[in-house]
Amino acid sequence: MPDLELIILGTSSPIHSSHRFGNSQVIQGGDSSIMIDAGWGTTLRLFQAQIRLPTIDAVFFTHLHSDHITDFADFMVMRWVTGIREPLPVYGPAGTKRMIEGFQQILEADTGFRIAHHGDKLDPRGPHCGVTEIDAGDDPVEIARVGDITVSAFAVDHRPVIPAYGFRVERNGKTIAISGDTNYCAGLVNGARDADLFVCDALNKEMMTRFEEAIRNADGAIPAANLEDAHSYHGSPTDAATAAREANAKHLVLTHLMPPIPEEGPQVDEFIKGIPDIYDGPLTIAKDLMRLSV
């Protein structure tokens, strides 16, 4: 059995794609499982990955952008209707508690209908979470222990999204670092230090510029301009490679891919152009439902 297994549920961004769903990943170790982020389609991907919802012991949010949170409402309902009564531990930046309360309010009518129908088979509190709002700086700080998995948080640079965090997940001397959305920054390097797997956000600006031009022609100037703004708060693939080299990360995995490139073909080669000149370790371009172990 591996010390840690990473199941990548979704590898996309706010840009919808038929083959890449919203950003989310599960990390399993021993008898414990945690989920990091819950972008659009996460609950479906859990079923496709044959991960039973009750087995998720805690959820962690890197930041509160929509493409990292919106499927959490579906996840909460589907977990609740399995009959679980223990509150789900949730960790995230300032604002997470209010976000969860908002999801619960949205689901209020549904909760009432289901309790009226199913009675005491369900927790009368409805989808219920225990929320811890976290704080961290450039150096990783432990925020939770889930079974024998230790989770630490580190600050990343996704301005104007403040705070935004990455997570460092450790068990039995093995480490998986998750960047969240970020530019290259000190926290990113510190969080990925000596990681066995370093899972990092990546935006290819040349490819995005062509993608934006297609959006401008199809949908108009404002959607294209909004995508252009994304260049300022996502690092490039070569930025990720630089962080991996400086952190001595053993294996770089690129995710949250912008634009949402195909899984194979020349666009993949273009997306990672320049990385071998910077980082000589193993490189993986993430795909939805991919599994990696350490």
VEXLOFI-866550 format. One record per atom (N, C-alpha, C): x, y, z. Coordinates in steps of 0.001 Angstrom, whole numbers, plus 500000, padded with zeros to 6 digits. Example, Ala and Ser with C-alpha at 12.3 -4.5 7.8 and 13.67 -1.06 7.14 Angstrom:
2
513190494310507800/512300495500507800/513200496700507800/512850497750507080/513670498940507140/512900500030507870/
This chain:
294
500846498800500000/500000500000500000/500881501251500000/500539502249499185/501322503484499207/501092504245500511/502068505054500883/501891505909502056/500827506971501795/500819507529500588/499819508509500181/499443508243498731/498158508390498428/497701508311497045/496924509573496707/497264510169495580/496591511357495071/495636510951493974/494368511313494127/493374511113493076/492942512488492602/493291512821491378/492988514143490839/491597514085490213/490649514761490821/489265514702490343/489025515658489189/489554516880489295/489320517887488274/490547518741488064/490839519068486797/492092519735486443/491880521047485713/490638521546485679/490354522741484905/490310523972485805/489666524992485329/489663526333485910/488246526882485762/488034528188485817/486680528676485523/486248528426484077/487196528053483212/486871527781481816/486309526366481715/485050526245481357/484430524931481294/484952524128480108/485028522837480325/485566521917479338/484844520588479484/484683519881478376/483988518599478438/484861517495479014/486177517684479047/487071516621479510/487845516993480774/487749518235481208/488397518665482443/487358519379483308/487106518837484500/486117519407485408/486798520357486394/485991520953487287/486500521941488229/487546521364489178/488392522247489683/489558521820490449/489186521120491747/489741519930491938/489536519168493167/490481517986493163/490884517562494353/491704516371494492/491444515709495834/491605514398495862/491513513617497094/492888513036497380/493273513039498652/494496512373499081/494118511347500134/494546510106499893/494260509004500808/495554508509501428/495471508174502717/496610507594503404/496145506769504579/496544505495504642/496041504621505699/494540504484505584/493857504735506690/492392504633506706/491712505983506508/492454507004506120/491909508359506052/491944508913504632/490974509796504355/490900510477503064/490522511934503291/491199512826502598/490827514236502630/490579514712501205/489760515750501084/489508516357499786/489950517807499842/490632518243498794/491084519627498695/490371520281497522/489524521243497839/488699521996496904/487576521142496323/486562521839495801/485348521162495308/484745521962494172/485508522072493091/485019522779491913/483901522024491213/483360522650490159/482194522099489465/482463520667488992/481499519785489294/481585518396488878/482288517476489851/482710517999491008/483484517191491950/482727515947492407/481462516085492770/480715514949493303/480565513851492254/480322514236491015/480274513254489937/481616512545489793/482697513306489820/484018512705489692/484307511740490853/483836512049492054/484016511115493168/483356509773492858/482156509817492325/481472508571491967/482223507854490852/482700508600489875/483451507983488783/484753507363489278/485357507977490296/486593507444490885/486317506329491887/485045506012492096/484621504966493045/485088505292494462/484986506572494799/485271507026496160/483941507312496837/483603506528497854/482342506718498555/482392508003499364/481342508817499260/481333510110499929/481543510013501437/480980509005502122/481201508937503574/482660508705503964/483500508299502998/484901508041503339/485744509304503360/485187510431502917/485927511690502979/485857512211504410/487006512248505074/487051512584506501/487130514078506773/487603514861505819/487714516310506005/487892516949504643/487492518220504541/487617518979503300/488405520246503590/489298520594502650/490150521770502778/489963522645501538/489818523944501751/489683524888500644/490914525773500572/491494525856499361/492661526720499173/492257528192499169/491134528497498546/490610529860498496/489166529769498021/488493530906497954/487046530880497767/486599531332496379/487416531146495376/486976531349494000/485954530273493623/485007530639492757/483888529753492447/484331528407491896/485389528391491079/485783527128490452/486451526168491427/486559526569492702/487105525692493743/486056525318494801/484845525873494702/483890525695495801/482488525282495380/482062525518494137/480626525510493857/479977524137493962/480739523051493810/480103521735493916/480022521250495355/480505522055496302/480460521608497690/479024521461498180/478105522273497648/476701522142498051/476177520752497700/476456520287496505/476010518944496101/476698517882496957/477995518071497200/478723517118498035/478089517025499428/477756518171500034/477159518168501379/475848517385501397/474981517636500410/473685516953500378/473876515452500205/474702515080499241/474860513662498939/475526512911500090/476370513580500841/476965512962502034/475908512815503121/475122513862503322/474104513868504379/473078512764504181/472639512544502935/471580511568502709/472074510128502845/473369509915503039/473842508569503367/473539508211504817/473073509196505606/472735508943507001/473798509357508004/474888509939507539/475956510378508445/475437511501509345/475767511429510628/475350512449511586/476522513275512118/477722512769511967/478867513529512447/479111514726511527/479364515902512101/479646517056511252/480928516837510448/480938517305509223/482107517186508361/483115518271508714/484339517922509092/485353518959509342/485742519665508033/485705520985508063/486049521798506901/487060522852507339/488110523015506546/489160523986506825/489318524890505610/489453526182505860/489639527099504738/489948528494505224/490152529422504302/490506530797504664/489347531545505289/489636532720505787/488585533585506315/487466533707505290/486233533571505746/485071533583504866/484489532204504612/485223531159505017/484734529798504764/483458529512505546/483410529946506793/482207529696507616/480978530339506978/481124531570506534/480000532263505913/479603531568504607/480598531073503852/480301530350502624/479460529111502913/479870528330503921/479132527115504265/477717527459504707/477583528490505510/476252528919505950/475399529325504747/476022529955503749/475296530324502541/474800529111501780/475660528095501659/475224526852501008/474067526223501779/474161526228503100/473085525645503907/471785526415503725/471878527728503604/470681528536503384/470069528236502016/470915528108500999/470421527771499662/469681526439499681/470180525515500497/469624524164500555/468489524030501567/468088525126502182/467137525056503292/465823524384502887/465272524764501735/464006524149501304/464205522662501044/465268522313500336/465559520914500052/465717520124501343/466430520694502317/466633520021503602/465295519734504268/464407520738504283/463097520555504898/462280519478504213/462309519481502876/461558518471502130/462057517061502450/463368516909502521/463939515576502741/463668515087504168/463738515986505137/463429515585506512/461951515202506627/461066515968505961/459641515642505990/459376514270505364/460168513920504383/459966512664503667/460612511485504391/461862511696504866/462645510576505402/462684510521506927/462231511600507592/462155511583509054/463501511413509720/463511510573510782/464707510468511597/465802509598510984/465619509201509733/466730508544509031/467875509525508786/467528510816508783/468518511845508473/468773512728509686/469984513270509751/470332514238510797/469414515449510651/468658515806511673/467708516919511551/468375518272511350/469690518349511598/470403519609511354/470657519837509869/470402518818509055/470699518942507641/472179518763507378/472635519093506168/474064519016505872/474844519890506852/475707519275507613/476267519935508791/477785519840508767/478456520955509028/479916521012508992/480454521682510249/481652521280510626/482410521982511650/483535522729510974/483473524053510966/484380524867510151/485500525455510998/486723525320510503/487889525971511092/488493526898510053/488523528196510345/489158529155509444/490633529264509816/491491529123508831/492916528944509065/493697530226508767/494942530237509228/495839531355508965/497246530792508816/497988531289507848/499352530805507631/500138531868506879/501459531790506991/502353532677506266/503168531913505236/504367532424504944/505199531818503913/505745530452504309/505826530176505601/506308528877506064/505128527993506438/505144526721506038/504011525847506344/503767525731507846/502493525769508232/502096525625509626/501025524545509710/501178523637510655/500216522547510789/498850523086511179/497821522638510459/496460523088510748/495529521944511119/495894520695510789/494977519591511070/495726518269511030/495176517301511796/495585515906511688/494324515091511445/494366514317510385/493231513477509997/493754512049509970/493390511261510988/494035509969511148/495516510195511358/496350509525510568/497786509783510676/498305510625509513/497391511374508873/497767512366507861/497885513732508554/498982514421508297/499174515778508807/499019516760507654/498235517812507874/498008518830506849/498536520167507358/499413520778506570/499923522113506874/499512523063505755/499360524336506102/498992525363505129/500139526342504950/500215526931503764/501184527996503497/500526529023502586/500899530286502783/500309531364501999/500881531376500587/500015531667499611/500442531827498223/499955533178497696/500451533551496525/500176534870495955/499151534753494830/497898534968495192/496803534956494215/496059536297494266/496800537356494589/496186538680494728/495423539085493474/494218539677493661/493651540241494888/492911539255495783/493037537960495533/492399536976496404/493288536801497631/492861537378498735/493616537329499990/492639536987501112/492906535922501901/494057535027501788/493809533895500793/494909533328500322/494879532118499502/496003531220499994/495753529923500018/496705528991500615/496976527800499702/498131527192499931/498413525857499450/498461524929500648/498495523624500381/498522522644501468/499646521640501263/500234521259502382/501295520257502417/500762519081503235/500648517921502592/500018516750503196/501110515696503413/501252515211504662/502365514325504994/501888513095505756/502553511981505454/502312510731506166/503513509820505966/503998509265507070/505105508300507023/506309508828506245/506600510114506394/507763510698505732/507572511033504268/506365510830503725/506058511177502342/505206512442502310/505369513220501236/504723514528501168/504119514775499796/502882515284499797/502243515817498600/501933517284498873/502440518167498011/502173519601498135/501199520024497046/500163520764497444/499142521285496527/499256522802496525/499473523409495370/499754524844495326/498535525720495552/497340525236495184/496245526177495015/496553527068493818/495864528191493693/496090529132492587/497103530180493029/498149530387492220/499207531263492698/500164531664491595/500819532791491800/502045533124491104/503216532459491826/504367532493491198/505589532089491890/505767532990493106/506069532400494261/506262533185495483/507015532348496499/507459532990497576/508235532306498606/507436531198499265/506158531456499545/505329530442500187/505221529182499340/505137529357498019/505027528212497123/506274527333497219/507444527946497194/508689527190497279/508811526511498639/508509527245499697/508601526655501042/507619525501501212/506425525662500677/505416524619500826/505740523357500058/506486523502498959/506817522351498124/508165521731498471/508822522227499518/510185521792499833/510273520268499977/511107519645499116/511399518202499158/510145517332498995/509073517890498429/507834517118498271/508032515970497283/507419514840497572/507447513710496645/506595513987495414/505452514656495617/504623515140494520/504330516612494766/504564517443493769/504268518871493848/503246519177492762/502008519424493181/500888519643492265/500676521148492152/500904521697490945/500983523158490814/500106523681489683/499462524790489973/498691525616489062/499570526064487882/499002526145486663/499804526577485513/498927527219484433/499363528383483967/498704529107482876/499746529437481813/499538528933480590/500429529236479473/499914530495478787/500651531583478926/500135532883478496/500007532991476985/500924532417476222/500811532481474768/499581531708474290/499364530537474842/498204529737474452/496912530392474923/496946530996476098/495761531693476600/495406532876475710/496407533587475206/496146534744474343/495397534317473088/495782533200472511/495059532687471328/493646532252471717/493523531609472866/492206531181473345/491301532393473558/491858533447474138/491079534665474390/490614535315473099/491441535248472069/491039535815470787/489850535054470222/489840533735470392/488692532952469940/487443533308470742/487598533517472045/486462533927472882/485970535307472466/486888536197472155/486507537561471737/485673537498470457/486061536654469540/485324536547468279/483958535890468476/483865534967469434/482617534228469632/481658534932470587/482197535461471691/481343535941472782/481494537420473095/482485538090472511/482618539516472728/483814539882473589/483986541197473772/485199541722474393/485276541458475892/484153541533476608/484220541436478067/484644540048478535/484049538945478045/484546537633478470/486032537438478168/486474537921477012/487892537790476669/488763538607477606/488330539831477925/489112540690478819/489181540111480220/488111539470480672/488140538831481989/489186537727482029/489299536970480948/490319535926480888/491719536534480839/491870537653480150/493172538324480115/493626538712481520/492684539107482368/493024539475483745/493623538304484518/493267537068484120/493778535892484835/495291535761484723/495889536385483704/497342536291483538/498085536842484743/497470537780485444/498189538474486521/498276537665487803/497454536619487964/497506535920489259/497598534403489137/498108533939487982/498460532529487815/499871532450487251/500696531597487838/502034531404487319/502019530569486052/503109530662485297/503260529911484057/503798528523484350/503757527615483359/504391526308483551/505866526415483909/506581527376483324/507997527519483668/508172528108485071/507223528919485535/507253529364486935/507109528170487870/506206527258487532/506031526047488344/507315525226488345/507962525128487179/509214524381487089/510300525028487938/510355526355487944/511341527063488767/511100526798490245/509841526858490656/509519526561492058/509887525131492406/509600524190491501/509924522779491753/511421522579491896/512193523232491035/513657523108491120/514172523694492426/513696524890492776/514200525549493980/513764524824495241/512614524154495184/512115523410496343/512684521998496420/513406521585495377/513906520208495296/512756519206495318/511652519575494681/510507518661494590/510870517496493678/510412516313494030/510837515104493326/510021514829492059/508796515363491966/507923515075490821/506953516241490696/506956516906489543/506082518057489297/504853517612488519/503677518003489031/502405517683488384/501689519004488107/501411519301486850/500722520541486487/499224520302486407/498462521212487036/496998521105487044/496397522500486960/495052522596487099/494349523872486926/494813524501485613/494781523731484551/495430524084483294/494628525140482543/495302526215482197/494685527294481433/495576527592480234/495026527466479003/493679526999478674/493540525495478910/492300524972478840/492088523545479115/492513522690477931/493790522369477864/494366521681476710/493852520241476603/493936519642475412/493589518220475274/494501517364476157/494125516126476343/494922515237477174/496174514753476453/496173514770475126/497311514305474348/497463515194473117/498662515125472497/498864515819471238/499806516991471349/499958517735470238/500954518814470188/500695519956471163/499436520178471548/499177521260472501/499781520958473876/499860519683474229/500505519315475487/501977519677475432/502646519359474307/504063519692474151/504277521198474183/503380521947473555/503507523406473579/503315523947474990/502367523365475729/502064523863477073/503294523795477971/504101522738477841/505228522529478759/506557522976478153/506515523680477030/507746524130476378/508614524921477352/509881524579477429/510822525274478295/511038524641479642/510131523777480074/510272523172481398/511529522311481507/511863521468480508/513065520636480662/514356521435480824/514362522689480368/515545523529480538/515690524033481978/514625523905482766/514606524436484128/514581523330485171/513751522328484937/513504521268485918/513711519923485245/514587519100485804/514916517831485155/514283516618485835/513369516855486770/512687515748487420/511493515269486616/510804514229487092/509604513735486410/508531514828486315/507855514868485191/506820515862484928/505567515155484451/504418515499485062/503133514930484663/502155516062484396/501440515979483273/500333516890482991/499076516191483479/498448516752484474/497342516065485143/496158515865484203/495465514752484413/494200514442483748/493169514139484831/491922514445484545/490860514088485479/490868512582485742/490714512221487003/490650510838487495/492005510131487479/493074510872487269/494425510304487357/494755509987488818/495493508896489029/495943508491490365/497467508421490372/498068508993491412/499508508963491604/499798508612493045/500789507766493267/501083507274494621/502518507576495004/502732507732496311/504081507843496868/504152506958498108/
